[in-house]
Amino acid sequence: MNNIIFKKLGTIVLALLIGASVFSLFPTVTKAETTNVTWSDGSLTKTIPQWNQTDIANVGKSSGKWYWEIKLDGGYGEVGLFSPGKPPIRYEGYNGLNYGPSNDSIKAGSYSYGSTYTVNDVISVALDLEKDTLTFYKNGISQGVSKYTPSSLGKTVYPYIRNPQDPPAKYTANFGASEFKYPIPEGFLPYQDSGTSTTPDPSTTPDPSTKPDPSTTPDPSTKPDPSTTPDPSTKPDPSTTPDPSDTDGASQPTGDRAILTVTMDNGFDKEFDLSKKELNAFIAWYDAKDAGRGASFFAIDKHNNNKGPFSNRKDYVIFNKILTFEVSEYSTK
C-alpha cells in the first residue's frame, strides 16, 4: 500500500516538474523589469527642434532579440538603428523609404519599403541580432524585414530617431518600462531587459495542413503554434458559409465582440471569438496584405481556448491560404 502511495506521489511530482519546464519555454513578456534605458538626455519623450538633428538611446546591444516602440507625437518621423561611423538604418515616415549603408544589392542606399506614417502612429522595432535582421512595424502591422542588416552598421547598435523636416519632431519611446501597446513578436524581449532570448523550443513547428508556401514562409523567430488544424466538430453549418465574394473585409465591426470564421483553401473553417480591437487588427492586417504590405501571416491569441500547461498559445493564419472570412458581431452587455 505504501509503495502505491509513493508511486502516485512520484508521478504527481514528475508531472509538476514537466509542466514547469514547459512553462519556461513559452514566457509571456509584456514589459521589462528594469527602467534604465532612455534617450541620451535621460528622458523617454524627446523633442528634436531642427532638421537633421538626431538622438540615440543610452544603451546599445550587441547580441539577443529585442523589441521597442516609438510613438510620433509631432512633426515628421524617422526611426531606426545607429552605430558610430556608418549611415544609420532608418524608416522614414513621410515617404515610407528605408535608408541604410550602400551595398552591392542596394547601391543608392535607399528603397521603397513600407507605409507612410504620421503623428500618433506607433513604430515598433524588432531587432534580431541572432539572425541579423531588423523589422519595423506600423501600429502593430509588420512592414517586412529590412534589406539592411544590423551587422552592416557594426557590432553594437542603438535605437535612433531623427528630425527629417523643418518642424520640430517629437517622439515618445517605450523600451519596456511600461506595457507595450502591441504584442511583442515571439522570441523577443523588451529592449531594456537584461535577460536572455525567449525563443521557444524548435518542436513548435506548425501542423503540415497549415504550412505556408515556401515563398511566404514566416521568419523562424515567429514560428507558429503546432495546433493550427481546426477541430472538425467546430465546423459551422454549410448554411453559414460566407459568400466567396465577401472577402475584402471592408465592413468594420459595430458590436463589442465578434465571431471570426476564416475559411481556408483546404475547406476547413477556423473560428475565433475576438474582441473588437482584435478583429480590427485582423482586418487592418488583411487589407494591408491584400495591398501588398505586411507579414504573410497573422497571429490570433487562443485566450480561454488555451489547452495544456502553456502560458500562451497562438493560431497563425496564413494570408495566401485564406479563401474567405465571415464576421458575426455580438454584444456582451
C-alpha positions as CSV (number, residue, x, y, z in Angstrom):
1,M,0.0,0.0,0.0
2,N,2.8,2.4,0.9
3,N,4.6,1.6,-2.3
4,I,1.5,2.5,-4.3
5,I,1.2,5.8,-2.4
6,F,4.8,6.7,-3.0
7,K,4.5,5.8,-6.7
8,K,1.5,8.1,-7.1
9,L,3.3,10.9,-5.3
10,G,6.3,10.4,-7.5
11,T,4.1,10.6,-10.6
12,I,2.5,13.8,-9.4
13,V,5.9,15.4,-8.7
14,L,7.2,14.4,-12.1
15,A,4.1,15.9,-13.8
16,L,4.6,19.2,-11.9
17,L,8.3,19.3,-13.0
18,I,7.4,18.7,-16.6
19,G,4.7,21.3,-16.5
20,A,7.2,23.8,-15.0
21,S,9.7,23.1,-17.7
22,V,7.1,23.6,-20.5
23,F,6.0,26.9,-19.0
24,S,9.6,28.1,-19.2
25,L,9.6,27.6,-22.9
26,F,6.6,29.9,-23.5
27,P,7.1,33.0,-21.4
28,T,4.6,35.8,-21.7
29,V,6.6,39.1,-21.8
30,T,4.8,42.4,-21.7
31,K,7.3,44.8,-20.1
32,A,10.8,44.7,-18.7
33,E,11.8,44.6,-15.0
34,T,14.4,47.3,-15.3
35,T,13.9,51.0,-16.2
36,N,17.4,52.1,-17.2
37,V,17.1,52.8,-21.0
38,T,16.2,56.3,-22.2
39,W,17.3,58.8,-24.8
40,S,20.7,60.4,-24.4
41,D,19.3,63.2,-22.1
42,G,17.7,60.7,-19.7
43,S,14.1,61.2,-21.0
44,L,11.7,59.0,-22.8
45,T,9.9,61.9,-24.6
46,K,12.2,63.8,-26.8
47,T,11.7,66.9,-29.0
48,I,14.2,67.4,-31.8
49,P,13.8,71.1,-32.8
50,Q,15.8,71.3,-36.1
51,W,16.1,69.5,-39.4
52,N,18.7,66.7,-39.5
53,Q,19.3,66.6,-35.7
54,T,19.3,63.1,-34.2
55,D,19.4,61.3,-30.9
56,I,20.1,57.7,-29.8
57,A,19.3,55.6,-26.7
58,N,21.8,55.5,-23.9
59,V,22.2,51.7,-24.1
60,G,23.4,49.7,-27.1
61,K,23.1,46.0,-27.9
62,S,25.5,43.5,-29.5
63,S,23.5,40.2,-29.1
64,G,20.0,39.0,-28.5
65,K,16.5,39.7,-29.8
66,W,15.0,43.0,-28.8
67,Y,11.7,44.9,-29.2
68,W,10.7,48.6,-28.5
69,E,8.0,51.1,-29.6
70,I,8.3,54.7,-30.6
71,K,5.2,57.0,-30.9
72,L,5.4,60.1,-33.2
73,D,3.9,62.9,-31.1
74,G,4.6,65.8,-33.5
75,G,6.4,66.7,-36.8
76,Y,7.7,64.2,-39.3
77,G,9.2,60.8,-38.2
78,E,12.3,58.9,-38.9
79,V,13.0,55.8,-36.7
80,G,15.9,53.3,-36.9
81,L,19.2,51.9,-35.8
82,F,22.5,53.6,-35.3
83,S,26.2,52.7,-34.9
84,P,29.1,55.2,-34.9
85,G,30.8,55.7,-38.3
86,K,28.0,54.3,-40.5
87,P,24.9,55.8,-42.1
88,P,22.0,54.6,-39.8
89,I,19.3,52.2,-40.9
90,R,16.1,54.2,-40.8
91,Y,12.4,54.0,-41.7
92,E,11.1,57.5,-42.8
93,G,7.5,58.5,-42.2
94,Y,6.5,60.9,-45.0
95,N,7.7,58.7,-47.9
96,G,7.9,55.1,-46.4
97,L,11.5,54.7,-47.6
98,N,14.1,52.5,-45.9
99,Y,17.6,54.0,-45.8
100,G,20.9,52.4,-44.8
101,P,24.5,51.8,-45.8
102,S,25.0,51.2,-49.5
103,N,25.8,47.6,-50.5
104,D,26.0,45.5,-53.7
105,S,22.2,45.0,-53.9
106,I,21.1,48.5,-52.8
107,K,23.7,50.8,-54.4
108,A,21.6,54.0,-53.8
109,G,21.3,53.5,-50.0
110,S,17.5,53.6,-50.0
111,Y,14.5,51.7,-51.4
112,S,10.7,51.8,-51.2
113,Y,9.9,49.9,-48.0
114,G,6.6,50.4,-46.1
115,S,3.6,52.5,-45.4
116,T,3.9,56.2,-44.7
117,Y,3.3,57.2,-41.1
118,T,2.4,60.4,-39.3
119,V,1.5,62.0,-35.9
120,N,0.1,59.5,-33.3
121,D,1.3,56.4,-35.2
122,V,3.4,53.9,-33.3
123,I,6.5,52.5,-35.0
124,S,7.7,49.3,-33.4
125,V,11.2,47.8,-34.0
126,A,12.1,44.1,-33.7
127,L,15.9,43.7,-33.7
128,D,17.2,40.2,-34.1
129,L,20.9,40.1,-33.6
130,E,20.9,36.3,-33.7
131,K,19.6,36.1,-37.3
132,D,21.0,39.6,-38.2
133,T,17.6,41.1,-39.2
134,L,15.6,44.3,-38.5
135,T,11.8,44.6,-38.9
136,F,9.7,47.7,-38.5
137,Y,6.0,47.7,-37.6
138,K,3.4,50.5,-38.1
139,N,0.6,50.3,-35.5
140,G,1.3,46.6,-34.9
141,I,1.5,45.7,-38.7
142,S,4.8,44.4,-39.9
143,Q,6.3,46.3,-42.8
144,G,8.6,43.4,-43.6
145,V,12.3,42.6,-42.9
146,S,14.6,45.4,-43.9
147,K,17.1,44.7,-46.7
148,Y,19.8,46.3,-44.5
149,T,21.3,44.1,-41.8
150,P,22.3,45.3,-38.3
151,S,25.8,43.8,-38.8
152,S,26.3,46.3,-41.7
153,L,26.5,49.0,-39.0
154,G,28.9,47.4,-36.6
155,K,29.0,45.2,-33.5
156,T,27.0,47.4,-31.2
157,V,23.8,49.2,-32.3
158,Y,21.5,51.8,-30.7
159,P,17.8,52.8,-31.2
160,Y,17.8,56.0,-33.2
161,I,15.5,59.0,-34.1
162,R,15.9,62.0,-36.4
163,N,14.1,65.1,-37.5
164,P,13.9,64.8,-41.3
165,Q,12.0,68.1,-41.9
166,D,11.8,71.7,-40.7
167,P,9.1,71.5,-38.0
168,P,10.2,70.1,-34.6
169,A,9.8,66.3,-34.3
170,K,8.6,64.9,-31.0
171,Y,8.9,61.2,-30.0
172,T,7.9,59.1,-27.0
173,A,9.8,55.8,-26.6
174,N,8.8,52.7,-24.7
175,F,11.8,50.5,-24.2
176,G,9.9,48.2,-21.9
177,A,9.4,50.3,-18.7
178,S,5.6,50.2,-19.3
179,E,3.1,47.9,-21.0
180,F,3.6,47.8,-24.8
181,K,0.7,48.9,-27.0
182,Y,1.2,46.0,-29.4
183,P,2.2,42.3,-28.8
184,I,5.9,41.5,-28.7
185,P,6.9,39.1,-31.5
186,E,7.5,35.6,-30.3
187,G,11.1,35.1,-29.0
188,F,11.9,38.8,-28.4
189,L,12.4,40.7,-25.1
190,P,11.8,44.3,-24.2
191,Y,14.9,46.3,-25.2
192,Q,15.8,47.4,-21.7
193,D,15.6,43.8,-20.3
194,S,18.9,42.3,-19.3
195,G,17.8,38.7,-19.7
196,T,18.3,36.2,-22.5
197,S,16.2,35.4,-25.5
198,T,12.9,33.7,-25.1
199,T,13.0,31.8,-28.4
200,P,10.6,28.8,-28.0
201,D,11.7,25.2,-28.4
202,P,12.1,24.1,-32.1
203,S,9.5,21.4,-31.5
204,T,6.8,24.1,-32.0
205,T,6.7,23.5,-35.8
206,P,3.3,24.3,-37.3
207,D,1.0,21.5,-38.4
208,P,1.6,20.4,-42.1
209,S,-2.0,21.3,-43.0
210,T,-1.3,25.0,-42.5
211,K,2.3,25.1,-43.7
212,P,2.7,28.1,-46.0
213,D,4.0,28.1,-49.5
214,P,7.9,28.3,-49.3
215,S,7.8,31.8,-50.8
216,T,5.7,33.1,-47.9
217,T,7.3,31.1,-45.0
218,P,7.5,33.4,-41.9
219,D,10.7,34.2,-40.1
220,P,11.7,31.2,-37.8
221,S,11.7,33.6,-34.8
222,T,7.9,33.8,-35.1
223,K,7.4,30.1,-35.6
224,P,3.7,29.2,-35.3
225,D,2.0,27.1,-32.7
226,P,1.7,23.4,-33.7
227,S,-2.0,23.1,-33.1
228,T,-3.3,25.1,-36.1
229,T,-5.6,22.4,-37.6
230,P,-9.3,23.1,-36.7
231,D,-11.4,20.6,-34.9
232,P,-13.9,19.1,-37.4
233,S,-16.5,19.4,-34.6
234,T,-16.3,23.2,-34.8
235,K,-17.0,23.4,-38.5
236,P,-20.1,25.6,-38.9
237,D,-23.3,24.5,-40.7
238,P,-23.0,24.9,-44.5
239,S,-25.8,27.5,-44.4
240,T,-23.5,29.8,-42.6
241,T,-20.6,29.6,-45.0
242,P,-19.7,33.1,-46.2
243,D,-20.2,34.2,-49.8
244,P,-16.8,33.9,-51.6
245,S,-17.3,37.4,-53.0
246,D,-17.3,38.8,-49.4
247,T,-13.5,38.7,-48.9
248,D,-12.5,42.3,-48.8
249,G,-13.1,42.8,-45.1
250,A,-14.4,46.3,-45.7
251,S,-17.2,46.2,-43.1
252,Q,-15.9,47.2,-39.7
253,P,-17.4,45.7,-36.5
254,T,-20.0,47.6,-34.5
255,G,-20.5,45.2,-31.6
256,D,-18.1,44.8,-28.7
257,R,-17.2,41.2,-29.7
258,A,-17.4,39.1,-32.8
259,I,-17.0,35.5,-34.1
260,L,-14.5,35.5,-36.9
261,T,-14.9,32.4,-39.2
262,V,-12.0,32.0,-41.6
263,T,-12.4,29.5,-44.5
264,M,-9.1,28.1,-45.6
265,D,-8.3,26.9,-49.1
266,N,-8.3,23.3,-47.9
267,G,-12.0,23.6,-47.0
268,F,-11.5,23.8,-43.2
269,D,-13.0,26.6,-41.2
270,K,-11.2,28.3,-38.3
271,E,-13.4,30.0,-35.8
272,F,-12.2,32.7,-33.3
273,D,-14.1,34.6,-30.6
274,L,-12.4,38.1,-30.7
275,S,-12.7,41.5,-29.1
276,K,-13.4,44.5,-31.3
277,K,-9.8,45.5,-31.0
278,E,-8.5,42.1,-32.1
279,L,-11.0,42.0,-35.0
280,N,-9.9,45.5,-36.2
281,A,-6.3,44.4,-36.0
282,F,-7.1,41.3,-38.2
283,I,-9.0,43.4,-40.8
284,A,-6.2,46.0,-40.9
285,W,-3.6,43.3,-41.4
286,Y,-5.8,41.6,-44.2
287,D,-6.3,44.9,-46.0
288,A,-2.6,45.8,-45.8
289,K,-1.5,42.4,-47.0
290,D,-4.1,42.5,-49.8
291,A,-2.4,45.7,-50.9
292,G,1.0,44.0,-50.9
293,R,2.3,45.2,-47.5
294,G,3.0,43.5,-44.2
295,A,3.6,40.0,-42.9
296,S,2.3,36.9,-44.7
297,F,0.7,35.6,-41.5
298,F,-1.4,36.9,-38.6
299,A,-1.3,35.6,-35.0
300,I,-4.5,35.1,-33.1
301,D,-4.4,34.6,-29.3
302,K,-6.3,31.5,-28.2
303,H,-7.2,33.1,-24.8
304,N,-9.6,30.8,-22.9
305,N,-9.2,28.1,-25.6
306,N,-5.6,27.7,-24.5
307,K,-5.3,23.9,-23.8
308,G,-2.4,22.4,-21.9
309,P,0.2,23.8,-19.5
310,F,1.2,26.8,-21.6
311,S,1.2,30.4,-20.6
312,N,0.2,31.5,-24.1
313,R,-0.7,29.9,-27.4
314,K,-1.5,31.5,-30.8
315,D,-3.0,30.3,-34.0
316,Y,-1.2,31.6,-37.1
317,V,-3.4,32.3,-40.1
318,I,-1.5,32.4,-43.5
319,F,-2.8,35.0,-45.9
320,N,-2.5,33.0,-49.1
321,K,-4.4,30.1,-47.5
322,I,-7.5,32.2,-46.8
323,L,-10.4,31.6,-49.2
324,T,-12.9,33.9,-47.4
325,F,-13.9,35.1,-43.9
326,E,-17.1,36.0,-42.1
327,V,-17.7,38.3,-39.2
328,S,-20.6,37.7,-36.8
329,E,-20.9,40.5,-34.3
330,Y,-22.5,40.2,-30.8
331,S,-22.6,42.2,-27.6
332,T,-21.8,41.0,-24.1
333,K,-23.7,44.0,-22.5
